[in-house]
Amino acid sequence: MNRTATRHRIAPPRGDAPPPANAPSRRRSRGALALLLVLGLTAGAGAQDASYRLGPGDRINVAVYGQTELTGEYTVGGGGNLFLPLVGEVAVGGLTLPEAQGRVVERLADGFLQQPVVSLRVTEMRPFYVLGDVRSPGSFAFRYGASVLSGIALAGGFAEPQQVQLGQRTDFLGADERVRVLEANRRLLTVRRARLEAQRRDKDAFEAPPGAEADPRLAGVLAEEREILKSQRAALDQSLDLLRAQKPRLESEITGVQAQRASEETQLRLIQAHMEDYERLMANGLARRYQGIEFQREEARNKANIARLGADLARLDLAIGDLALRIQDTIEAYRRRVMSDLQDATTRLNEIETQLPSAREIREARLQAGGALGTQAQGGLARKVFITRARDGRLETFEADERAALMPGDIVEVRRELPARATQAAQEAASQVAAADTR
């Protein structure tokens, strides 16, 4: 019997359906699309200056293929780091765009994304700064082709001599006021420290510091500090006198209580002797028992009075001890307050001695600048430009002309050169101020 073998095709499960015939072509299309995207993004990054190195303040557009939550604009922080969602901080300071792009790819590929496609583009370079002898110093957005001259133009041009002179005069007045305040505080604290030293040694008067008596500016300070010493000493003596005045009263009370107790003790002895005689009479039948009970009651009253008077004596003795403690506490509180004020005055005086030399130097510099501006019209005017630029992680300052090209992050300082005649006049004025300080 011939059996005809019938072959049946078993349909695979719907979940394991075989890929369509055009699946390889689709994968190739996706790969080509990703490749084109990578080439396009890389070309966008390479279109900018490949030698430009990122730094704090740069605005960077980060594009991550297929990850809209990671795509956006970010600013390089002060530490040279770029903070991205999901990965956190990425150090890009000092890197070029291709290098920074590779750094971001490495961080995303480290456990976050598979084969990430990333593009970086600088949307806004960090600003440059113009300061010194210009009308409106500040920070300005960088544009390619910027030069020293264009930066000065953005800052409003060179400052007018009258404007600078007014500003310098204001600065000098502020510096001079600070010196005068420090010197006045030093004179005050010097006299106060002398007064506190006298109080610490329990003296009723103090000697003025050397030269203070001849200084008319210290006449009022000396009188005030001497009055403070006198009033505080008088307040202490008054408090101590009030406390010490209580001791004789307490001692008088103790004497009175002791006399009362002695009287009660004498009376007790008499009653006890009388009771002994009465008991003998009672034993012979010559006295009644009721009268003996009255004697016993009188004896009990005397003993109670003696006990009460003893308690009063103990209380008065305790009050005298407490009074001595209060007197000592008053003296110690006065001394602690004096020591605290003395320490505070010494600390403030040391701070002033530290700040005063630098304050005088600042005032002298302001005076020289202001005096030079006052005579610059006759002596001529010249300016120099200096640029401070970060190179290899260090700041370098060099002189430049007005045609020099600027870089992002540059600090342009315009300095006014002082004529020799003005410098000499300013030095003479500074000498006069220094001589006035020593008087």
C-alpha positions in Angstrom: 0.0 0.0 0.0 1.6 3.2 -1.2 1.4 6.0 1.2 1.5 9.4 -0.2 3.6 11.7 2.1 1.9 15.0 2.5 4.1 17.8 3.7 2.4 20.5 5.8 3.9 23.8 6.5 3.7 24.7 10.2 3.0 28.4 10.6 5.4 29.9 13.1 3.9 31.7 16.2 2.8 35.2 15.7 5.4 36.5 18.1 8.3 34.8 16.2 7.2 35.9 12.7 10.2 35.8 10.3 11.5 39.2 9.2 10.3 40.5 6.0 12.4 40.1 2.9 13.4 43.8 2.9 14.6 43.9 6.6 18.3 44.0 5.7 17.7 47.0 3.4 15.9 48.8 6.2 18.9 48.2 8.6 21.2 49.5 6.0 19.1 52.6 5.5 19.1 53.2 9.3 22.8 52.8 9.4 23.3 55.1 6.5 21.0 57.7 8.2 23.0 57.5 11.4 26.3 57.8 9.4 25.0 60.9 7.6 23.9 62.4 10.9 27.3 61.7 12.5 29.0 63.3 9.5 26.7 66.3 9.5 27.1 66.9 13.2 30.8 66.5 13.1 30.9 68.9 10.1 28.9 71.4 12.2 31.5 71.1 15.0 34.4 71.4 12.6 32.9 74.4 10.9 33.9 76.4 14.0 37.5 77.2 14.9 39.0 73.8 15.8 41.7 75.5 17.9 39.3 77.3 20.1 39.5 76.0 23.6 36.5 76.1 25.9 36.4 78.0 29.1 34.1 79.3 31.8 31.2 81.4 30.4 31.0 79.6 27.0 27.4 78.7 25.9 27.4 75.3 24.2 24.6 73.6 22.3 24.7 69.8 22.9 22.8 67.6 20.5 22.4 63.9 21.3 20.7 61.9 18.5 17.5 60.3 19.7 17.7 61.9 23.2 15.7 65.0 23.3 16.0 65.3 27.1 19.8 65.6 26.8 19.7 68.1 23.9 19.9 71.7 24.8 22.2 74.7 25.6 24.5 74.6 28.6 27.0 77.0 30.1 30.5 76.1 31.1 30.8 76.7 34.8 33.5 78.5 36.7 35.5 75.3 37.2 35.4 74.5 33.5 32.7 71.8 33.9 29.6 71.2 31.8 26.7 69.9 33.8 24.6 67.5 31.7 21.5 65.6 32.7 21.9 62.0 33.4 25.7 62.1 33.5 26.4 65.1 35.8 29.5 67.2 35.4 31.8 66.8 32.4 35.2 68.5 32.5 35.6 70.4 29.2 37.7 73.5 30.3 40.7 73.9 28.1 39.5 71.4 25.5 38.7 72.0 21.8 35.3 71.3 20.5 36.2 67.8 19.0 38.0 66.9 22.3 35.0 68.0 24.4 32.7 66.2 22.0 34.7 63.0 22.5 34.7 63.5 26.3 30.8 63.8 26.3 30.6 60.6 24.1 32.8 58.7 26.5 30.6 59.7 29.5 27.4 58.8 27.8 28.7 55.5 26.6 29.9 54.6 30.1 26.7 52.8 31.1 24.1 55.3 29.8 23.7 55.0 26.1 24.9 52.5 23.4 26.9 54.2 20.6 25.7 57.7 21.4 25.8 60.2 18.6 26.8 63.7 20.0 27.4 67.1 18.5 28.8 70.2 20.3 28.5 73.7 19.0 29.5 77.0 20.6 26.5 79.3 20.5 28.0 82.1 22.5 31.6 82.6 23.4 32.6 83.9 26.8 32.7 87.7 27.0 35.8 89.9 27.2 36.3 92.7 29.7 37.4 96.3 29.3 38.4 98.4 32.3 40.5 101.3 33.2 40.5 104.7 31.4 37.2 104.2 29.6 33.8 105.7 30.0 31.8 102.5 30.6 34.0 99.6 31.8 32.3 96.2 31.9 31.9 92.9 30.1 31.0 92.6 26.4 29.9 89.8 24.1 32.7 88.4 21.9 32.5 88.5 18.1 35.0 87.2 15.6 37.3 89.9 14.4 37.1 91.9 17.7 40.1 94.1 18.4 41.3 96.4 21.2 39.9 99.4 19.4 36.5 97.9 18.9 36.5 96.8 22.6 37.3 100.4 23.6 34.5 101.6 21.4 32.0 99.2 23.0 33.1 100.6 26.4 32.2 104.1 25.3 35.6 105.3 24.2 38.3 106.8 26.4 37.2 108.5 29.5 37.1 112.3 29.7 39.8 113.8 32.0 37.2 115.7 34.1 35.2 112.5 34.6 38.2 110.5 35.7 39.4 113.4 37.9 36.0 113.5 39.7 36.1 109.8 40.2 39.6 109.9 41.5 38.8 112.7 43.9 35.9 110.7 45.2 38.1 107.7 45.7 40.7 109.8 47.5 38.1 111.4 49.8 36.8 107.9 50.7 40.4 106.6 51.3 41.2 109.7 53.3 38.1 109.3 55.4 39.0 105.7 56.2 42.5 106.7 57.3 41.1 109.4 59.6 38.5 107.1 61.1 41.2 104.4 61.8 43.5 107.0 63.4 40.7 108.4 65.5 39.8 105.0 66.7 43.4 104.2 67.4 43.8 107.3 69.6 40.5 106.5 71.4 41.5 102.9 72.1 44.9 103.8 73.2 43.5 106.0 76.0 40.8 103.5 76.8 43.3 100.7 77.2 45.3 102.9 79.6 42.2 103.5 81.7 41.3 99.8 81.7 44.8 98.9 82.8 44.4 101.2 85.8 41.1 99.6 86.6 42.7 96.2 86.4 45.2 97.2 89.0 42.5 98.8 91.3 43.8 102.3 90.8 41.7 105.5 91.1 43.5 107.3 88.2 45.7 106.6 85.1 48.4 108.3 83.3 47.8 109.5 79.7 49.8 107.7 77.0 52.9 109.4 75.8 52.0 112.6 73.8 48.3 112.4 74.6 48.3 115.3 76.9 49.8 117.6 74.3 47.4 116.4 71.5 44.3 118.7 71.5 42.3 116.0 69.7 42.6 113.8 72.8 41.6 116.4 75.4 38.0 115.3 75.3 38.8 111.6 75.1 41.0 111.9 78.2 38.4 113.8 80.2 35.7 111.3 79.2 37.8 108.2 80.1 38.8 109.7 83.4 35.2 110.4 84.2 34.3 106.8 83.3 37.0 105.5 85.6 35.7 107.7 88.4 32.1 106.8 88.0 32.7 103.0 87.6 35.0 103.0 90.7 32.4 105.0 92.6 29.6 102.6 91.6 31.7 99.6 92.8 32.5 101.3 96.1 28.9 102.1 96.7 27.8 98.6 96.0 30.5 97.2 98.3 29.6 99.7 101.1 25.9 98.7 100.9 26.8 95.1 101.3 29.4 95.6 104.0 26.9 97.8 106.0 24.7 94.7 106.5 27.4 92.9 108.4 27.2 95.0 111.6 23.4 94.6 111.7 23.7 90.8 111.4 26.4 90.7 114.1 24.2 92.8 116.4 21.3 90.3 115.8 23.7 87.5 116.7 24.7 89.1 119.9 21.1 89.7 120.9 20.1 86.1 120.1 23.1 84.8 122.0 22.0 86.8 125.1 18.5 85.5 124.8 19.7 82.0 124.6 22.0 82.5 127.6 19.0 83.8 129.6 16.9 80.9 128.6 19.6 78.5 129.6 19.9 80.2 133.1 16.2 80.0 133.6 16.2 76.3 132.6 18.9 75.5 135.2 16.9 77.3 137.9 13.7 75.5 137.0 15.5 72.1 136.9 17.0 72.8 140.4 13.6 73.8 141.7 12.1 70.6 140.3 14.7 68.5 142.2 13.7 70.2 145.5 10.0 69.8 144.7 10.4 66.1 143.9 12.0 65.5 147.3 9.0 67.3 149.0 6.7 65.1 146.9 8.5 62.0 148.0 7.9 63.0 151.7 4.3 63.9 151.0 4.8 67.5 151.6 3.8 68.8 148.1 1.1 68.1 145.5 1.9 66.4 142.2 -0.1 69.0 140.2 2.5 71.7 140.9 5.3 69.4 139.6 3.5 69.0 136.3 3.6 72.8 135.9 7.3 72.9 136.6 7.8 70.2 133.8 5.8 72.4 131.4 8.0 75.4 132.1 11.1 73.3 131.6 9.8 72.2 128.1 9.1 75.8 127.1 12.6 76.8 128.0 14.1 74.0 126.0 12.0 74.9 123.0 13.1 78.6 123.2 16.7 77.5 123.5 16.3 75.3 120.3 14.6 78.2 118.4 17.3 80.6 119.4 20.0 78.2 118.3 18.3 77.9 114.8 18.2 81.8 114.7 22.0 81.8 115.4 22.6 79.3 112.6 20.5 81.4 110.2 22.4 84.5 111.0 25.8 82.8 110.7 24.7 81.6 107.2 23.6 85.1 106.3 27.1 86.5 107.2 28.7 83.9 105.0 26.3 84.6 102.1 27.1 88.3 102.5 30.8 87.7 102.2 30.2 85.7 99.1 28.1 88.5 97.6 30.9 91.0 98.3 33.4 88.7 96.6 31.1 88.1 93.6 30.6 91.9 93.1 34.4 92.4 93.0 34.9 89.5 90.6 32.2 90.7 88.3 33.8 94.1 88.2 37.2 92.6 87.4 35.7 90.3 84.7 34.0 93.2 83.0 37.2 95.2 83.0 39.2 92.3 81.6 36.7 91.7 78.9 36.7 95.4 77.9 40.5 95.4 78.0 40.8 92.3 75.8 38.3 93.8 73.3 40.2 97.2 73.2 43.5 95.4 72.6 42.1 93.2 69.8 40.5 96.2 68.0 43.7 98.2 68.5 45.8 95.4 66.9 43.3 95.2 64.0 43.7 99.0 63.4 47.5 98.8 63.5 47.3 96.1 60.9 44.8 98.0 58.6 46.3 101.4 58.9 49.5 101.0 56.8 47.6 99.6 53.8 44.9 102.3 54.2 47.6 105.0 54.1 49.1 103.4 51.0 45.7 103.3 49.3 45.1 107.0 50.2 48.6 108.0 48.8 47.9 106.1 45.6 44.5 107.9 45.2 46.2 111.2 45.9 48.9 110.7 43.4 46.3 109.7 40.7 44.1 112.7 41.5 47.0 115.1 41.5 48.4 113.8 38.3 45.0 114.3 36.6 44.9 117.8 37.8 48.0 118.8 35.8 47.8 116.4 32.8 46.5 119.1 30.5 49.8 120.9 30.6 52.0 117.8 30.6 50.3 115.9 27.8 48.4 112.7 27.9 49.3 109.1 26.8 47.6 105.8 27.2 48.8 102.2 27.1 46.7 99.1 26.7 47.5 95.8 28.4 45.7 92.5 27.8 45.5 89.7 30.4 44.9 86.3 28.7 44.7 82.7 29.9 47.3 80.5 28.3 48.0 76.9 29.3 46.1 77.4 32.5 48.0 80.5 33.5 47.2 84.2 33.2 49.6 86.3 31.2 49.6 90.1 30.9 51.2 91.8 27.9 51.1 95.2 26.3 49.2 95.6 23.0 48.3 98.2 20.5 44.8 99.2 19.4 44.8 96.9 16.4 45.6 93.7 18.4 43.0 91.0 18.1 41.0 89.9 21.1 40.2 86.5 22.3 37.2 85.3 24.4 37.8 85.9 28.1 40.5 88.6 27.5 40.8 91.4 30.1 41.7 94.7 28.4 43.0 97.4 30.7 43.5 100.9 29.5 46.1 102.8 31.6 46.6 106.5 31.6 50.3 107.4 31.6 51.1 110.3 34.0 53.3 113.2 33.0 56.5 113.6 35.0 55.4 117.0 36.3 52.1 115.6 37.5 53.8 112.7 39.2 56.1 115.0 41.0 53.2 117.2 42.2 51.3 114.2 43.5 54.4 112.9 45.4 54.7 116.3 47.0 51.1 116.3 48.1 51.5 112.8 49.4 54.5 113.9 51.5 52.4 116.7 53.0 49.6 114.2 53.9 52.1 111.9 55.5 53.6 114.7 57.5 50.1 115.7 58.7 49.6 112.1 59.9 52.7 112.2 62.1 51.6 115.4 63.9 
